[in-house]
């Protein structure tokens, strides 16, 4: 998620750690031991959750090392090796560069590029987008018919992006409809996959 004006770390390793703290990637924030507990509650296996954390850290470190402004502008979510890139950049080549760096990381199975090219992003837009994401995460958490831990959410310029694993079509539709009820949401883009019955 782009964060205008944030204090940037001094070295890439700390940059990656800061990115983890700001991301919706829960298992990355909690660290290795706690990631096991989170994975047990998610549809991801423990191994997949740990792999996603490693992939996330590597991507964010590479982006920071390449371009500090790009690091500030691009959000990264990783679920089962599927990488969702969001944010807003001013140049089309920055969008391409972020995708290129993501594909360099071992274990990446897919890169979903939802980075917008726009010069209209502002601090007020960021505040509104953060509010939308917080509202949706809260609604997902409070809805007993949705396994909220399986959804990662990012919002950019009023567009909500979701990635994760839904129990079924009905749950995904319910989660998508919750997003659409939030004020200032312009569009909902879902990259959530439906759980395979054989995964039970």
GUZADO-810993 format. One record per residue: residue in three letters; residue number from 1; y, z, x of N, C-alpha, C in turn. Coordinates in Angstrom, 2 decimals. Atoms other than C-alpha are relative to their C-alpha. Example, Ala and Ser with C-alpha at 12.3 -4.5 7.8 and 13.67 -1.06 7.14 Angstrom:
2
{"ALA",1,{-1.19,0.00,0.89},{-4.50,7.80,12.30},{1.20,0.00,0.90}},
{"SER",2,{-1.19,-0.06,-0.82},{-1.06,7.14,13.67},{1.09,0.73,-0.77}},
! end
This chain:
200
{"UNK",1,{-1.19,0.00,0.86},{0.00,0.00,0.00},{1.22,0.00,0.89}},
{"UNK",2,{-1.17,0.03,-0.85},{3.34,-0.92,1.58},{0.82,1.26,-0.18}},
{"UNK",3,{-0.76,-1.24,0.06},{5.43,2.12,2.46},{1.26,-0.14,0.82}},
{"UNK",4,{-1.23,0.22,-0.74},{9.01,1.24,3.43},{0.53,1.28,0.61}},
{"UNK",5,{-0.70,-1.11,-0.61},{10.63,3.55,5.92},{-0.86,1.16,0.44}},
{"UNK",6,{0.80,-1.14,-0.41},{7.63,5.72,6.76},{0.06,0.14,1.51}},
{"UNK",7,{-0.01,-0.25,-1.43},{7.53,7.32,10.19},{-1.29,-0.51,0.59}},
{"UNK",8,{1.19,0.62,-0.56},{5.15,5.29,12.31},{-0.55,0.82,1.16}},
{"UNK",9,{0.62,-0.72,-1.09},{2.66,6.93,14.70},{0.28,-0.69,1.32}},
{"UNK",10,{-0.33,0.51,-1.32},{3.02,6.44,18.44},{-1.09,-0.86,0.59}},
{"UNK",11,{1.10,0.79,-0.54},{-0.42,5.00,19.16},{-0.86,-0.51,-1.12}},
{"UNK",12,{0.81,0.58,1.07},{-2.81,2.81,17.17},{-1.00,0.95,-0.62}},
{"UNK",13,{0.98,-0.92,0.55},{-5.38,5.57,16.81},{0.63,0.91,-1.03}},
{"UNK",14,{-0.71,-0.85,0.97},{-2.86,7.85,15.13},{0.46,-0.84,-1.18}},
{"UNK",15,{-0.41,0.88,1.09},{-1.67,4.88,13.12},{-1.12,-0.15,-1.01}},
{"UNK",16,{1.14,0.14,0.89},{-5.13,4.40,11.73},{-0.21,1.27,-0.81}},
{"UNK",17,{0.18,-1.27,0.71},{-5.36,8.09,10.87},{1.05,0.17,-1.08}},
{"UNK",18,{-1.06,-0.10,1.00},{-2.01,7.95,9.10},{-0.30,-0.92,-1.17}},
{"UNK",19,{0.35,0.93,1.06},{-3.15,4.91,7.19},{-1.08,0.55,-0.90}},
{"UNK",20,{1.06,-0.60,0.79},{-6.25,6.77,6.10},{0.56,1.01,-0.98}},
{"UNK",21,{-0.56,-1.05,0.85},{-4.17,9.59,4.71},{0.78,-0.59,-1.16}},
{"UNK",22,{-0.81,0.60,1.04},{-2.02,7.19,2.71},{-0.79,-0.90,-0.92}},
{"UNK",23,{0.80,0.95,0.76},{-4.86,5.07,1.39},{-0.68,0.66,-1.17}},
{"UNK",24,{0.84,-0.47,1.09},{-6.84,5.33,-1.81},{-1.45,0.10,0.41}},
{"UNK",25,{1.38,-0.02,-0.47},{-9.99,5.22,0.34},{-0.42,1.45,0.21}},
{"UNK",26,{0.25,-1.44,0.02},{-11.18,8.74,-0.48},{-0.88,0.45,1.13}},
{"UNK",27,{0.93,-0.46,-1.02},{-14.09,8.98,1.90},{0.63,-0.06,1.38}},
{"UNK",28,{-0.67,0.07,-1.28},{-11.87,7.89,4.78},{0.91,1.19,0.19}},
{"UNK",29,{-0.91,-1.13,-0.09},{-9.38,10.62,4.02},{-0.76,1.29,0.30}},
{"UNK",30,{0.73,-1.26,-0.11},{-12.02,13.34,3.81},{-0.73,0.15,1.32}},
{"UNK",31,{0.69,-0.11,-1.26},{-13.74,12.50,7.06},{-1.50,-0.10,-0.17}},
{"UNK",32,{1.43,0.27,0.01},{-17.38,12.07,8.02},{-0.83,0.92,-0.86}},
{"UNK",33,{0.84,-0.93,0.74},{-18.92,15.24,6.59},{0.26,-0.05,-1.49}},
{"UNK",34,{-0.35,0.01,1.41},{-17.04,15.19,3.32},{-0.31,-1.35,-0.63}},
{"UNK",35,{0.31,1.33,0.52},{-17.66,11.46,2.98},{-1.40,-0.04,-0.58}},
{"UNK",36,{1.37,-0.05,0.51},{-21.32,12.26,2.48},{-0.02,0.53,-1.43}},
{"UNK",37,{-0.07,-0.57,1.34},{-20.51,14.42,-0.54},{0.61,-0.95,-0.99}},
{"UNK",38,{-0.65,0.96,0.87},{-18.19,11.81,-2.00},{-0.95,-1.15,-0.30}},
{"UNK",39,{0.93,1.11,0.19},{-20.78,9.07,-1.48},{-1.10,0.37,-0.99}},
{"UNK",40,{1.05,-0.43,0.92},{-23.33,11.14,-3.37},{0.46,-0.10,-1.44}},
{"UNK",41,{-0.54,0.09,1.35},{-21.01,11.09,-6.39},{0.35,-1.43,-0.37}},
{"UNK",42,{-0.32,1.39,0.24},{-20.24,7.39,-6.00},{-1.28,-0.83,-0.10}},
{"UNK",43,{1.13,0.92,0.01},{-22.46,4.36,-6.43},{-0.35,-0.46,1.41}},
{"UNK",44,{0.29,0.37,-1.37},{-22.19,3.70,-2.70},{-0.98,0.97,0.64}},
{"UNK",45,{0.87,-0.89,-0.77},{-24.88,5.06,-0.41},{0.83,0.69,1.06}},
{"UNK",46,{-0.70,-0.72,-1.07},{-23.91,7.53,2.31},{0.30,-0.96,1.15}},
{"UNK",47,{-0.19,0.93,-1.10},{-24.43,4.83,4.93},{1.11,-1.00,-0.28}},
{"UNK",48,{-1.03,0.97,0.36},{-22.24,2.36,3.04},{1.39,0.63,0.04}},
{"UNK",49,{-1.29,-0.68,-0.01},{-19.45,4.92,2.64},{0.50,0.20,1.42}},
{"UNK",50,{-0.38,-0.19,-1.40},{-19.47,5.68,6.37},{0.39,-1.34,0.62}},
{"UNK",51,{-0.33,1.33,-0.52},{-19.53,1.97,7.23},{1.37,-0.46,-0.49}},
{"UNK",52,{-1.29,0.39,0.55},{-16.57,1.36,4.91},{1.14,0.72,0.70}},
{"UNK",53,{-1.02,-0.78,-0.71},{-14.63,4.13,6.66},{0.26,-0.59,1.37}},
{"UNK",54,{-0.13,0.60,-1.34},{-15.31,2.57,10.07},{0.73,-1.34,-0.10}},
{"UNK",55,{-0.65,1.30,0.19},{-14.30,-0.88,8.80},{1.48,0.19,-0.29}},
{"UNK",56,{-1.40,-0.27,0.36},{-11.11,0.51,7.25},{0.81,0.39,1.24}},
{"UNK",57,{-0.70,-0.47,-1.19},{-10.14,2.30,10.46},{0.25,-1.12,0.99}},
{"UNK",58,{-0.11,1.11,-0.95},{-10.79,-0.78,12.59},{1.04,-1.01,-0.45}},
{"UNK",59,{-0.97,0.98,0.51},{-8.79,-3.11,10.34},{1.42,0.51,0.14}},
{"UNK",60,{-1.37,-0.53,-0.06},{-5.76,-0.83,10.11},{0.48,0.14,1.45}},
{"UNK",61,{-0.38,-0.09,-1.42},{-5.79,-0.24,13.89},{0.36,-1.37,0.56}},
{"UNK",62,{-0.29,1.35,-0.48},{-5.92,-3.99,14.55},{1.33,-0.51,-0.54}},
{"UNK",63,{-1.27,0.44,0.59},{-3.06,-4.68,12.14},{1.17,0.69,0.68}},
{"UNK",64,{-1.08,-0.75,-0.65},{-0.94,-1.94,13.72},{0.26,-0.52,1.40}},
{"UNK",65,{-0.13,0.48,-1.37},{-1.64,-3.19,17.24},{0.66,-1.37,0.06}},
{"UNK",66,{-0.55,1.35,0.03},{-0.69,-6.72,16.24},{1.46,-0.02,-0.43}},
{"UNK",67,{-1.34,0.08,0.57},{2.43,-6.03,14.20},{0.28,1.26,-0.83}},
{"UNK",68,{-0.32,-1.26,0.68},{3.96,-2.70,13.15},{0.53,-0.25,-1.42}},
{"UNK",69,{-0.54,0.30,1.32},{5.86,-4.29,10.25},{-1.11,-0.43,-0.96}},
{"UNK",70,{1.12,0.43,0.83},{2.67,-5.89,8.97},{-0.83,1.21,-0.43}},
{"UNK",71,{0.72,-1.24,0.30},{0.93,-2.49,9.16},{0.69,0.75,-1.14}},
{"UNK",72,{-0.76,-0.70,1.04},{3.72,-1.04,7.00},{-0.08,-0.69,-1.35}},
{"UNK",73,{-0.08,0.79,1.23},{3.50,-3.84,4.45},{-1.34,-0.22,-0.70}},
{"UNK",74,{1.31,0.38,0.54},{-0.25,-4.29,3.93},{-0.85,1.23,-0.31}},
{"UNK",75,{0.93,-1.05,0.40},{-2.61,-2.01,2.02},{-1.43,-0.50,0.15}},
{"UNK",76,{1.39,0.36,-0.23},{-6.35,-1.97,2.77},{-0.92,0.91,-0.80}},
{"UNK",77,{1.05,-0.74,0.68},{-9.25,-0.90,0.55},{-1.33,-0.65,0.39}},
{"UNK",78,{1.31,0.52,-0.40},{-12.92,-1.24,1.56},{-1.09,0.64,-0.86}},
{"UNK",79,{1.13,-0.47,0.81},{-15.94,-0.96,-0.76},{-1.19,-0.91,0.29}},
{"UNK",80,{1.22,0.74,-0.32},{-19.41,-2.05,0.42},{0.26,-1.20,0.90}},
{"UNK",81,{-0.33,1.10,-0.90},{-17.91,-4.19,3.17},{0.92,-1.04,-0.59}},
{"UNK",82,{-0.97,0.89,0.65},{-15.65,-5.95,0.67},{1.39,0.56,0.24}},
{"UNK",83,{-1.33,-0.46,-0.38},{-12.07,-5.73,1.90},{1.04,-0.59,-0.95}},
{"UNK",84,{-1.10,0.43,0.86},{-9.15,-5.87,-0.53},{1.31,0.24,0.74}},
{"UNK",85,{-1.31,-0.09,-0.64},{-5.78,-6.61,1.09},{1.08,-0.17,-1.06}},
{"UNK",86,{-1.11,0.07,0.95},{-2.66,-5.90,-0.98},{1.30,0.22,0.76}},
{"UNK",87,{-1.30,-0.23,-0.63},{1.04,-5.54,-0.30},{0.92,-1.17,-0.24}},
{"UNK",88,{-1.00,1.05,0.15},{4.10,-7.74,-0.02},{0.61,-0.30,1.36}},
{"UNK",89,{-0.57,0.42,-1.28},{5.21,-9.72,3.04},{1.01,-1.12,-0.25}},
{"UNK",90,{-1.07,0.99,0.19},{8.14,-12.06,3.58},{-0.43,-1.40,0.44}},
{"UNK",91,{0.40,1.30,-0.54},{6.31,-14.84,5.45},{-1.46,-0.31,-0.33}},
{"UNK",92,{1.39,0.38,0.29},{3.17,-16.76,4.43},{-0.92,0.20,1.20}},
{"UNK",93,{0.85,-0.16,-1.19},{1.92,-16.61,8.03},{-0.44,1.45,0.21}},
{"UNK",94,{0.40,-1.40,-0.10},{1.88,-12.79,7.85},{-1.22,0.26,-0.89}},
{"UNK",95,{1.13,-0.11,0.92},{-0.48,-13.05,4.89},{-1.28,-0.53,0.65}},
{"UNK",96,{1.14,0.62,-0.69},{-2.78,-15.34,6.88},{-0.47,0.88,1.16}},
{"UNK",97,{0.34,-0.83,-1.15},{-2.65,-13.08,9.93},{-0.78,1.25,-0.40}},
{"UNK",98,{0.70,-1.19,0.47},{-3.75,-10.02,7.96},{-1.45,-0.32,-0.33}},
{"UNK",99,{1.37,0.43,0.34},{-6.78,-11.90,6.64},{-0.79,-0.28,1.27}},
{"UNK",100,{0.68,0.33,-1.26},{-7.64,-13.18,10.12},{-0.46,1.28,0.72}},
{"UNK",101,{0.33,-1.25,-0.67},{-7.55,-9.66,11.56},{-1.13,0.74,-0.72}},
{"UNK",102,{1.05,-0.66,0.77},{-9.72,-8.31,8.75},{-1.36,-0.62,0.28}},
{"UNK",103,{1.27,0.69,-0.24},{-12.40,-10.94,9.36},{-0.55,0.26,1.40}},
{"UNK",104,{0.46,-0.28,-1.36},{-12.58,-9.93,13.03},{-0.87,1.25,0.08}},
{"UNK",105,{0.68,-1.30,-0.04},{-14.09,-6.55,12.13},{-1.47,-0.13,-0.40}},
{"UNK",106,{1.43,0.03,0.25},{-17.84,-6.12,12.27},{-0.33,0.71,-1.32}},
{"UNK",107,{0.43,-0.62,1.26},{-19.47,-5.40,8.90},{0.74,-0.51,-1.22}},
{"UNK",108,{-0.76,0.54,1.13},{-16.88,-7.22,6.76},{-0.80,-1.12,-0.66}},
{"UNK",109,{0.78,0.98,0.75},{-18.72,-9.19,4.06},{0.89,-0.95,-0.80}},
{"UNK",110,{-0.91,0.80,0.82},{-15.76,-10.47,2.06},{1.42,0.52,0.20}},
{"UNK",111,{-1.41,-0.39,-0.06},{-11.96,-10.46,2.35},{0.70,-0.58,-1.22}},
{"UNK",112,{-0.72,0.41,1.21},{-10.02,-10.57,-0.92},{1.49,0.13,0.30}},
{"UNK",113,{-1.41,0.02,-0.39},{-6.45,-11.59,-0.16},{0.90,0.00,-1.22}},
{"UNK",114,{-0.95,-0.13,1.12},{-4.03,-10.29,-2.80},{1.40,0.36,0.52}},
{"UNK",115,{-1.32,-0.26,-0.57},{-1.05,-9.99,-0.45},{1.01,-0.98,-0.60}},
{"UNK",116,{-1.04,0.84,0.58},{2.08,-11.30,-2.14},{1.02,-0.41,1.06}},
{"UNK",117,{-1.09,0.46,-0.86},{4.70,-13.36,-0.33},{1.28,0.08,-0.82}},
{"UNK",118,{-1.19,-0.25,0.81},{8.02,-12.08,-1.61},{1.03,0.76,0.83}},
{"UNK",119,{-1.06,-0.76,-0.67},{11.37,-10.81,-0.38},{0.71,0.92,-0.99}},
{"UNK",120,{-0.64,-0.80,1.05},{12.04,-8.81,-3.55},{-0.43,1.46,0.01}},
{"UNK",121,{0.46,-1.38,-0.03},{10.20,-5.61,-2.63},{1.12,0.93,0.44}},
{"UNK",122,{-1.04,-0.98,-0.33},{12.39,-2.53,-2.46},{-0.58,1.39,-0.12}},
{"UNK",123,{0.44,-1.39,0.09},{12.16,1.23,-2.27},{-0.23,0.39,-1.46}},
{"UNK",124,{0.18,-0.33,1.42},{12.59,1.42,-6.05},{-1.30,-0.61,-0.53}},
{"UNK",125,{1.25,0.62,0.40},{9.72,-1.04,-6.53},{-1.19,0.81,0.50}},
{"UNK",126,{1.09,-0.80,-0.57},{7.56,1.02,-4.22},{-0.21,1.29,-0.78}},
{"UNK",127,{0.09,-1.25,0.77},{8.36,4.22,-6.12},{-0.66,-0.25,-1.36}},
{"UNK",128,{0.57,0.33,1.30},{7.51,2.56,-9.43},{-1.49,-0.34,0.14}},
{"UNK",129,{1.40,0.36,-0.23},{4.28,1.08,-8.04},{-0.85,1.23,0.30}},
{"UNK",130,{0.73,-1.24,-0.32},{3.24,4.46,-6.64},{-0.23,0.81,-1.27}},
{"UNK",131,{0.12,-0.73,1.27},{3.89,6.03,-10.04},{-1.08,-0.64,-0.87}},
{"UNK",132,{1.01,0.70,0.80},{1.78,3.36,-11.79},{-1.40,0.34,0.52}},
{"UNK",133,{1.32,-0.30,-0.58},{-1.13,3.92,-9.37},{-0.42,1.43,-0.30}},
{"UNK",134,{0.31,-1.41,0.27},{-0.91,7.69,-9.81},{-0.37,0.21,-1.47}},
{"UNK",135,{0.31,-0.11,1.43},{-0.86,7.35,-13.60},{-1.39,-0.53,-0.31}},
{"UNK",136,{1.31,0.59,0.26},{-3.91,5.09,-13.59},{-1.12,0.85,0.57}},
{"UNK",137,{1.04,-0.86,-0.58},{-5.89,7.29,-11.22},{-0.23,1.23,-0.85}},
{"UNK",138,{0.11,-1.17,0.86},{-5.14,10.25,-13.47},{-0.74,-0.33,-1.29}},
{"UNK",139,{0.66,0.41,1.24},{-6.20,8.37,-16.60},{-1.49,-0.25,0.22}},
{"UNK",140,{1.41,0.25,-0.32},{-9.44,7.23,-14.95},{-0.75,1.31,0.19}},
{"UNK",141,{0.63,-1.28,-0.28},{-10.18,10.76,-13.80},{-0.25,0.79,-1.28}},
{"UNK",142,{0.10,-0.78,1.22},{-9.60,12.28,-17.24},{-0.91,-0.64,-1.05}},
{"UNK",143,{0.84,0.70,0.98},{-11.65,9.66,-19.10},{-1.47,0.28,0.32}},
{"UNK",144,{1.40,-0.41,-0.22},{-15.19,11.07,-19.43},{-0.98,-1.17,-0.07}},
{"UNK",145,{0.87,1.17,0.09},{-16.58,7.60,-20.10},{0.11,-0.93,1.21}},
{"UNK",146,{-0.21,0.81,-1.21},{-15.49,6.30,-16.68},{-0.35,0.81,1.23}},
{"UNK",147,{0.31,-0.63,-1.29},{-16.96,7.17,-13.27},{1.15,-0.33,0.95}},
{"UNK",148,{-1.25,0.34,-0.68},{-13.51,7.33,-11.68},{-0.13,-0.12,1.52}},
{"UNK",149,{0.15,0.05,-1.45},{-14.73,7.88,-8.11},{-0.38,-1.39,0.50}},
{"UNK",150,{0.45,1.33,-0.39},{-16.07,4.33,-8.11},{1.12,-1.05,-0.04}},
{"UNK",151,{-1.12,0.94,0.10},{-12.61,2.78,-8.55},{1.08,0.32,1.02}},
{"UNK",152,{-1.15,-0.11,-0.87},{-9.93,2.18,-5.93},{1.13,-0.83,-0.60}},
{"UNK",153,{-1.14,0.62,0.69},{-6.46,1.26,-7.18},{1.18,-0.18,0.95}},
{"UNK",154,{-1.26,0.25,-0.69},{-3.38,-0.33,-5.60},{0.91,-0.75,-0.96}},
{"UNK",155,{-0.97,0.71,0.84},{-0.19,-1.54,-7.30},{1.09,-0.59,0.88}},
{"UNK",156,{-1.04,0.69,-0.77},{2.24,-4.10,-5.85},{0.87,-0.79,-0.96}},
{"UNK",157,{-0.95,0.69,0.88},{5.36,-5.24,-7.73},{-0.48,-0.08,-1.45}},
{"UNK",158,{0.43,-0.08,1.40},{3.88,-4.14,-11.05},{-1.36,-0.60,-0.28}},
{"UNK",159,{1.35,0.56,0.17},{0.52,-5.86,-10.49},{-1.02,1.02,0.50}},
{"UNK",160,{1.02,-0.98,-0.34},{-2.43,-3.47,-10.52},{-1.25,-0.72,0.50}},
{"UNK",161,{1.23,0.56,-0.57},{-5.39,-4.33,-8.28},{-1.05,1.10,0.02}},
{"UNK",162,{1.10,-0.96,0.01},{-8.74,-2.59,-8.77},{-1.20,-0.59,0.73}},
{"UNK",163,{1.24,0.40,-0.65},{-11.86,-2.74,-6.60},{-0.97,1.18,-0.09}},
{"UNK",164,{0.98,-1.08,0.09},{-15.10,-0.76,-6.89},{-1.26,-0.46,-0.69}},
{"UNK",165,{1.28,0.27,0.66},{-18.31,-0.54,-8.90},{0.03,0.61,-1.40}},
{"UNK",166,{0.03,-0.49,1.38},{-18.44,-0.27,-12.70},{-1.44,0.19,-0.46}},
{"UNK",167,{1.33,-0.25,0.53},{-21.44,1.17,-14.54},{-0.49,-1.16,-0.86}},
{"UNK",168,{0.33,1.11,0.89},{-21.32,-1.69,-17.03},{1.29,-0.69,-0.43}},
{"UNK",169,{-1.17,0.75,0.46},{-19.02,-4.21,-18.70},{0.93,0.85,-0.86}},
{"UNK",170,{-0.80,-0.83,0.89},{-17.87,-1.67,-21.28},{0.89,0.95,0.79}},
{"UNK",171,{-0.81,-0.92,-0.81},{-16.72,0.79,-18.61},{1.13,-0.75,0.68}},
{"UNK",172,{-1.03,0.77,-0.67},{-14.86,-1.90,-16.71},{1.11,-0.41,-0.96}},
{"UNK",173,{-1.00,0.38,1.01},{-13.14,-3.10,-19.88},{0.87,1.20,-0.36}},
{"UNK",174,{-0.74,-1.21,0.33},{-12.15,0.49,-20.67},{1.00,0.34,1.11}},
{"UNK",175,{-0.87,-0.29,-1.14},{-10.71,1.00,-17.17},{1.16,-0.99,0.05}},
{"UNK",176,{-1.04,1.03,-0.01},{-8.81,-2.30,-17.35},{1.01,0.23,-1.11}},
{"UNK",177,{-0.90,-0.26,1.12},{-7.37,-1.44,-20.75},{0.90,1.21,0.27}},
{"UNK",178,{-0.82,-1.15,-0.37},{-6.19,1.93,-19.43},{1.16,-0.44,0.88}},
{"UNK",179,{-1.05,0.50,-0.89},{-4.25,0.11,-16.72},{1.08,-0.73,-0.78}},
{"UNK",180,{-0.95,0.81,0.77},{-2.64,-2.19,-19.26},{0.91,0.84,-0.89}},
{"UNK",181,{-0.83,-0.85,0.87},{-1.30,0.74,-21.30},{1.14,0.68,0.76}},
{"UNK",182,{-1.01,-0.69,-0.81},{0.84,2.03,-18.43},{1.29,-0.81,0.04}},
{"UNK",183,{-1.29,0.72,-0.03},{4.55,1.14,-18.63},{0.24,-0.68,1.34}},
{"UNK",184,{-0.41,0.79,-1.17},{5.85,-1.49,-16.16},{-1.14,-0.77,0.65}},
{"UNK",185,{1.10,0.80,-0.54},{2.38,-2.96,-15.50},{0.15,-1.43,-0.50}},
{"UNK",186,{-0.18,1.41,0.34},{2.82,-6.75,-15.41},{-1.33,-0.73,-0.13}},
{"UNK",187,{1.29,0.69,-0.03},{-0.79,-7.73,-14.73},{-1.04,0.94,0.59}},
{"UNK",188,{1.12,-0.77,-0.57},{-4.20,-6.21,-13.96},{-0.98,-1.00,0.61}},
{"UNK",189,{0.94,0.87,-0.71},{-6.39,-7.93,-11.36},{-1.19,0.83,0.44}},
{"UNK",190,{1.20,-0.78,-0.30},{-9.95,-6.67,-11.13},{-0.92,-0.73,0.98}},
{"UNK",191,{1.04,0.46,-0.93},{-12.29,-7.14,-8.17},{-1.16,1.00,-0.04}},
{"UNK",192,{1.08,-0.98,0.21},{-14.66,-4.50,-9.55},{-1.28,-0.75,-0.35}},
{"UNK",193,{1.27,0.62,0.35},{-18.30,-5.53,-9.61},{-0.78,0.89,-0.97}},
{"UNK",194,{0.83,-0.75,0.93},{-20.78,-4.51,-12.30},{-1.26,0.47,0.72}},
{"UNK",195,{1.17,-0.57,-0.64},{-23.56,-2.21,-11.14},{-1.26,-0.74,-0.44}},
{"UNK",196,{1.29,0.63,0.27},{-26.96,-3.88,-10.89},{-0.97,1.05,-0.53}},
{"UNK",197,{0.94,-0.99,0.55},{-29.56,-2.07,-13.09},{-1.04,0.47,1.02}},
{"UNK",198,{0.98,-0.38,-1.01},{-31.91,-2.08,-10.10},{0.53,1.02,0.99}},
{"UNK",199,{-0.58,-0.99,-0.90},{-29.47,0.22,-8.27},{-0.22,1.42,-0.52}},
{"UNK",200,{0.23,-1.35,0.55},{-30.42,3.16,-10.55},{-1.11,0.70,0.76}},
! end
